[in-house]
Amino acid sequence: MRRDEMGWMLESVDAMALDQLLGQAGEAVVHVDDQWIVRFCNRVYLENIGLQRHEVLGRTPFEYQPGFERSIFFTCIDSCRRERKPASRIGYSTILKRWLMVRVFPCEGGTMMLAND
């Protein structure tokens, strides 16, 4: 096996372990880059929005979630992106139809969002 193939496999295993760990906390987690492209999301996030990983990764929420720009997720992520400091909100999700606490943190190359109800 080539070294680059092994690196990809190790990253994949690490991502799966992280997904399982974060899933146990019941938190939806998603990382979007500076162009709003989803680079990581966990199983809880996918279950909440009813999509498969391949339907989300590499796309923007605007593409797969109608009305995203009117959501608590957009408001919180946008605030964090503009100010480059953590943001949080408690509000009703028009996407999930329930109350949520959303926290967003700036990170290298984008923002990381955590949400739970």
N, CA, C and O of each residue as an XYZ file, in Angstrom:
468
protein
N       0.848     -1.177      0.000
C       0.000      0.000      0.000
C       0.896      1.244      0.000
O       1.881      1.315      0.734
N       0.540      2.199     -0.821
C       1.318      3.438     -0.904
C       1.091      4.303      0.322
O       0.068      4.203      0.999
N       2.074      5.157      0.592
C       2.022      6.025      1.777
C       0.811      6.961      1.737
O       0.176      7.165      2.771
N       0.467      7.543      0.569
C      -0.677      8.458      0.491
C      -1.995      7.721      0.721
O      -2.936      8.301      1.263
N      -2.077      6.442      0.314
C      -3.285      5.655      0.566
C      -3.432      5.381      2.060
O      -4.537      5.441      2.598
N      -2.326      5.083      2.725
C      -2.371      4.837      4.166
C      -2.771      6.097      4.916
O      -3.541      6.024      5.874
N      -2.259      7.259      4.496
C      -2.619      8.522      5.132
C      -4.105      8.778      5.035
O      -4.734      9.181      6.013
N      -4.673      8.548      3.859
C      -6.113      8.746      3.671
C      -6.908      7.807      4.567
O      -7.905      8.213      5.163
N      -6.470      6.546      4.665
C      -7.168      5.577      5.508
C      -7.108      5.987      6.979
O      -8.105      5.871      7.691
N      -5.952      6.464      7.444
C      -5.840      6.899      8.832
C      -6.725      8.095      9.102
O      -7.372      8.160     10.148
N      -6.768      9.049      8.173
C      -7.648     10.205      8.340
C      -9.100      9.771      8.384
O      -9.889     10.305      9.164
N      -9.458      8.802      7.547
C     -10.821      8.301      7.507
C     -11.190      7.631      8.827
O     -12.290      7.844      9.338
N     -10.286      6.824      9.386
C     -10.521      6.176     10.672
C     -10.662      7.226     11.764
O     -11.553      7.123     12.608
N      -9.799      8.233     11.760
C      -9.891      9.312     12.750
C     -11.226     10.034     12.639
O     -11.841     10.352     13.656
N     -11.682     10.298     11.415
C     -12.957     10.989     11.216
C     -14.113     10.138     11.725
O     -15.049     10.662     12.329
N     -14.057      8.824     11.486
C     -15.123      7.947     11.973
C     -15.144      7.912     13.498
O     -16.218      7.938     14.099
N     -13.970      7.852     14.134
C     -13.901      7.842     15.597
C     -14.430      9.153     16.158
O     -15.158      9.152     17.151
N     -14.076     10.260     15.539
C     -14.561     11.568     15.972
C     -16.079     11.641     15.829
O     -16.761     12.142     16.723
N     -16.613     11.147     14.717
C     -18.051     11.149     14.484
C     -18.773     10.356     15.568
O     -19.804     10.801     16.073
N     -18.248      9.191     15.931
C     -18.858      8.368     16.974
C     -18.808      9.072     18.329
O     -19.785      9.062     19.078
N     -17.673      9.675     18.635
C     -17.516     10.375     19.897
C     -18.484     11.550     20.009
O     -19.159     11.710     21.026
N     -18.547     12.362     18.975
C     -19.439     13.518     18.992
C     -20.903     13.096     18.995
O     -21.747     13.769     19.587
N     -21.199     11.985     18.335
C     -22.569     11.483     18.312
C     -23.057     11.088     19.687
O     -24.243     11.235     19.985
N     -22.167     10.586     20.538
C     -22.541     10.197     21.891
C     -22.964     11.399     22.725
O     -23.753     11.266     23.660
N     -22.442     12.563     22.386
C     -22.804     13.775     23.115
C     -24.149     14.330     22.654
O     -24.688     15.240     23.283
N     -24.693     13.795     21.570
C     -25.975     14.272     21.063
C     -25.905     15.613     20.363
O     -26.934     16.235     20.099
N     -24.697     16.061     20.060
C     -24.496     17.350     19.389
C     -24.444     17.172     17.875
O     -23.776     16.268     17.371
N     -25.140     18.025     17.168
C     -24.965     18.110     15.721
C     -23.739     18.981     15.493
O     -23.634     20.071     16.056
N     -22.817     18.509     14.673
C     -21.574     19.233     14.420
C     -21.370     19.341     12.917
O     -21.516     18.368     12.178
N     -21.028     20.549     12.485
C     -20.719     20.752     11.067
C     -19.636     21.820     10.950
O     -19.642     22.816     11.674
N     -18.716     21.593     10.033
C     -17.660     22.564      9.739
C     -17.871     23.046      8.306
O     -17.923     22.247      7.372
N     -17.993     24.368      8.146
C     -18.074     24.962      6.812
C     -16.841     25.826      6.598
O     -16.365     26.495      7.515
N     -16.329     25.798      5.364
C     -15.149     26.613      5.076
C     -15.559     28.051      4.790
O     -16.730     28.405      4.928
N     -14.615     28.866      4.397
C     -14.889     30.290      4.180
C     -15.827     30.560      3.004
O     -16.325     31.676      2.859
N     -16.072     29.556      2.166
C     -17.020     29.692      1.050
C     -18.343     28.992      1.369
O     -19.150     28.763      0.468
N     -18.573     28.651      2.638
C     -19.777     27.976      3.119
C     -19.856     26.506      2.703
O     -20.911     25.893      2.868
N     -18.805     25.930      2.181
C     -18.821     24.530      1.751
C     -18.626     23.631      2.972
O     -17.703     23.838      3.761
N     -19.494     22.639      3.121
C     -19.416     21.718      4.251
C     -18.219     20.795      4.053
O     -18.125     20.092      3.047
N     -17.306     20.806      5.019
C     -16.097     19.979      4.978
C     -16.174     18.819      5.957
O     -15.482     17.816      5.781
N     -17.005     18.939      6.985
C     -17.209     17.855      7.942
C     -18.598     17.999      8.537
O     -19.075     19.109      8.770
N     -19.235     16.875      8.778
C     -20.476     16.863      9.548
C     -20.578     15.495     10.216
O     -20.078     14.498      9.696
N     -21.228     15.465     11.364
C     -21.356     14.189     12.040
C     -22.723     13.559     11.772
O     -23.595     14.156     11.141
N     -22.875     12.347     12.266
C     -24.086     11.554     12.053
C     -25.316     12.261     12.616
O     -26.381     12.215     12.001
N     -25.193     12.915     13.775
C     -26.329     13.613     14.392
C     -26.839     14.720     13.462
O     -28.046     14.874     13.277
N     -25.926     15.478     12.889
C     -26.301     16.532     11.936
C     -27.072     15.930     10.766
O     -28.131     16.431     10.389
N     -26.534     14.851     10.194
C     -27.177     14.214      9.044
C     -28.562     13.679      9.398
O     -29.508     13.841      8.628
N     -28.680     13.044     10.554
C     -29.990     12.529     10.980
C     -30.993     13.658     11.155
O     -32.159     13.517     10.789
N     -30.545     14.776     11.711
C     -31.442     15.912     11.930
C     -31.979     16.491     10.628
O     -33.154     16.851     10.550
N     -31.137     16.583      9.613
C     -31.592     17.191      8.359
C     -32.111     16.163      7.354
O     -32.617     16.528      6.292
N     -31.984     14.865      7.693
C     -32.548     13.816      6.845
C     -31.814     13.592      5.541
O     -32.428     13.210      4.544
N     -30.514     13.823      5.529
C     -29.720     13.617      4.313
C     -28.564     12.665      4.581
O     -28.207     12.407      5.730
N     -27.989     12.150      3.508
C     -26.819     11.284      3.585
C     -25.556     12.134      3.458
O     -25.588     13.237      2.912
N     -24.455     11.607      3.965
C     -23.179     12.336      3.946
C     -22.804     12.812      2.535
O     -22.352     13.943      2.359
N     -22.992     11.950      1.541
C     -22.611     12.329      0.164
C     -23.488     13.459     -0.403
O     -23.109     14.104     -1.381
N     -24.639     13.695      0.202
C     -25.515     14.781     -0.242
C     -25.132     16.120      0.378
O     -25.642     17.163     -0.031
N     -24.241     16.094      1.359
C     -23.902     17.291      2.126
C     -22.451     17.727      1.907
O     -22.188     18.890      1.600
N     -21.517     16.795      2.064
C     -20.099     17.151      1.949
C     -19.770     17.715      0.571
O     -20.200     17.183     -0.453
N     -19.004     18.793      0.564
C     -18.616     19.427     -0.696
C     -19.664     20.373     -1.261
O     -19.476     20.940     -2.337
N     -20.764     20.545     -0.541
C     -21.823     21.453     -0.989
C     -22.061     22.506      0.082
O     -21.605     22.357      1.215
N     -22.762     23.552     -0.268
C     -23.129     24.569      0.717
C     -24.530     24.263      1.245
O     -25.327     23.636      0.548
N     -24.840     24.701      2.474
C     -26.197     24.507      2.999
C     -27.260     25.182      2.122
O     -28.416     24.759      2.112
N     -26.874     26.213      1.401
C     -27.819     26.892      0.503
C     -28.287     25.942     -0.595
O     -29.403     26.070     -1.098
N     -27.425     24.981     -0.971
C     -27.753     24.037     -2.039
C     -28.689     22.926     -1.576
O     -29.566     22.507     -2.332
N     -28.518     22.446     -0.359
C     -29.307     21.288      0.069
C     -30.394     21.615      1.092
O     -31.174     20.734      1.456
N     -30.461     22.860      1.562
C     -31.445     23.217      2.579
C     -32.212     24.475      2.171
O     -31.745     25.585      2.423
N     -33.375     24.322      1.548
C     -34.160     25.503      1.160
C     -34.450     26.392      2.370
O     -34.798     25.899      3.443
N     -34.305     27.681      2.192
C     -34.582     28.624      3.260
C     -33.471     28.749      4.282
O     -33.681     29.332      5.346
N     -32.296     28.218      3.989
C     -31.191     28.255      4.931
C     -30.858     29.671      5.386
O     -30.521     29.891      6.550
N     -30.953     30.634      4.465
C     -30.582     32.010      4.809
C     -31.526     32.642      5.828
O     -31.238     33.721      6.345
N     -32.646     31.986      6.124
C     -33.578     32.496      7.134
C     -33.510     31.685      8.429
O     -34.368     31.830      9.299
N     -32.494     30.835      8.555
C     -32.420     29.933      9.711
C     -31.535     30.481     10.826
O     -30.718     31.376     10.610
N     -31.715     29.925     12.018
C     -30.858     30.257     13.153
C     -29.414     29.865     12.857
O     -28.480     30.507     13.335
N     -29.235     28.800     12.060
C     -27.890     28.353     11.698
C     -27.165     29.426     10.892
O     -26.016     29.763     11.176
N     -27.853     29.956      9.883
C     -27.243     30.997      9.050
C     -26.897     32.217      9.885
O     -25.788     32.742      9.793
N     -27.851     32.674     10.708
C     -27.640     33.867     11.527
C     -26.400     33.730     12.396
O     -25.579     34.643     12.471
N     -26.272     32.593     13.045
C     -25.158     32.374     13.964
C     -23.830     32.223     13.209
O     -22.830     32.831     13.592
N     -23.817     31.426     12.152
C     -22.585     31.232     11.373
C     -22.154     32.542     10.739
O     -20.973     32.887     10.766
N     -23.097     33.269     10.170
C     -22.769     34.531      9.511
C     -22.162     35.527     10.489
O     -21.192     36.209     10.159
N     -22.725     35.615     11.686
C     -22.188     36.511     12.714
C     -20.749     36.125     13.063
O     -19.878     36.990     13.158
N     -20.506     34.853     13.251
C     -19.162     34.364     13.586
C     -18.182     34.635     12.447
O     -17.039     35.023     12.689
N     -18.619     34.434     11.223
C     -17.745     34.656     10.066
C     -17.359     36.134      9.942
O     -16.203     36.461      9.676
N     -18.337     37.018     10.137
C     -18.064     38.452      9.999
C     -17.181     38.982     11.121
O     -16.252     39.752     10.873
N     -17.468     38.571     12.356
C     -16.767     39.123     13.515
C     -15.536     38.318     13.929
O     -14.714     38.795     14.710
N     -15.410     37.097     13.404
C     -14.296     36.195     13.739
C     -14.189     35.968     15.246
O     -13.097     35.931     15.813
N     -15.360     35.817     15.877
C     -15.390     35.453     17.290
C     -16.590     34.544     17.506
O     -17.540     34.575     16.723
N     -16.558     33.728     18.570
C     -17.662     32.795     18.818
C     -19.011     33.505     18.898
O     -19.111     34.654     19.329
N     -20.028     32.791     18.473
C     -21.397     33.315     18.527
C     -22.308     32.192     19.021
O     -22.040     31.014     18.784
N     -23.368     32.563     19.697
C     -24.345     31.564     20.128
C     -25.734     32.181     20.122
O     -25.907     33.387     20.293
N     -26.704     31.324     19.921
C     -28.092     31.766     19.893
C     -28.976     30.615     20.355
O     -28.667     29.446     20.128
N     -30.057     30.959     20.991
C     -31.115     30.006     21.276
C     -32.306     30.500     20.484
O     -32.693     31.664     20.584
N     -32.882     29.617     19.703
C     -34.006     30.031     18.885
C     -34.701     28.858     18.243
O     -34.267     27.711     18.355
N     -35.773     29.165     17.577
C     -36.569     28.145     16.905
C     -35.991     27.889     15.523
O     -35.800     28.818     14.738
N     -35.717     26.633     15.234
C     -35.193     26.262     13.927
C     -36.343     26.074     12.948
O     -37.182     25.192     13.127
N     -36.379     26.900     11.919
C     -37.399     26.752     10.882
C     -37.117     25.525     10.024
O     -38.006     25.024      9.336
N     -35.886     25.047     10.065
C     -35.511     23.849      9.300
C     -35.932     22.590     10.047
O     -36.535     21.693      9.458
N     -35.619     22.514     11.344
C     -35.893     21.307     12.129
C     -37.213     21.349     12.882
O     -37.660     20.335     13.417
N     -37.840     22.529     12.923
C     -39.133     22.719     13.589
C     -39.053     22.412     15.091
O     -39.921     21.744     15.652
N     -37.987     22.920     15.726
C     -37.858     22.802     17.184
C     -36.859     23.827     17.689
O     -36.095     24.402     16.913
N     -36.871     24.051     19.001
C     -35.971     25.007     19.626
C     -34.584     24.400     19.761
O     -34.438     23.221     20.083
N     -33.568     25.220     19.512
C     -32.184     24.764     19.567
C     -31.278     25.783     20.236
O     -31.573     26.977     20.280
N     -30.173     25.278     20.753
C     -29.065     26.131     21.156
C     -27.969     25.894     20.117
O     -27.517     24.766     19.925
N     -27.552     26.960     19.455
C     -26.539     26.874     18.402
C     -25.318     27.670     18.846
O     -25.426     28.817     19.280
N     -24.155     27.034     18.729
C     -22.891     27.697     19.049
C     -21.963     27.544     17.861
O     -21.850     26.465     17.279
N     -21.303     28.631     17.508
C     -20.413     28.630     16.351
C     -19.080     29.235     16.761
O     -19.024     30.234     17.479
N     -18.012     28.609     16.290
C     -16.662     29.032     16.637
C     -15.831     29.215     15.377
O     -15.881     28.386     14.470
N     -15.065     30.305     15.320
C     -14.161     30.446     14.172
C     -13.048     29.406     14.300
O     -12.568     29.126     15.399
N     -12.655     28.851     13.189
C     -11.534     27.917     13.183
C     -10.770     28.110     11.878
O     -11.220     28.829     10.987
N      -9.648     27.485     11.776
C      -8.811     27.663     10.598
C      -9.593     27.326      9.335
O     -10.076     26.205      9.171
N      -9.712     28.299      8.451
C     -10.370     28.083      7.171
C     -11.876     28.074      7.192
O     -12.491     27.705      6.191
N     -12.509     28.468      8.303
C     -13.971     28.463      8.303
C     -14.554     28.594      9.691
O     -14.005     29.285     10.549
N     -15.687     27.914      9.907
C     -16.370     27.939     11.196
C     -16.858     26.543     11.554
O     -17.147     25.723     10.683
N     -16.944     26.291     12.865
C     -17.442     25.020     13.375
C     -18.713     25.303     14.161
O     -18.723     26.149     15.056
N     -19.789     24.589     13.823
C     -21.065     24.806     14.487
C     -21.444     23.575     15.283
O     -21.267     22.448     14.821
N     -21.970     23.794     16.487
C     -22.528     22.745     17.319
C     -23.959     23.143     17.661
O     -24.230     24.311     17.939
N     -24.861     22.193     17.643
C     -26.265     22.497     17.947
C     -26.909     21.321     18.667
O     -26.631     20.158     18.375
N     -27.778     21.658     19.617
C     -28.595     20.631     20.268
C     -29.891     21.255     20.746
O     -30.033     22.476     20.817
N     -30.839     20.374     21.075
C     -32.130     20.878     21.561
C     -32.309     20.554     23.020
O     -33.335     20.897     23.607
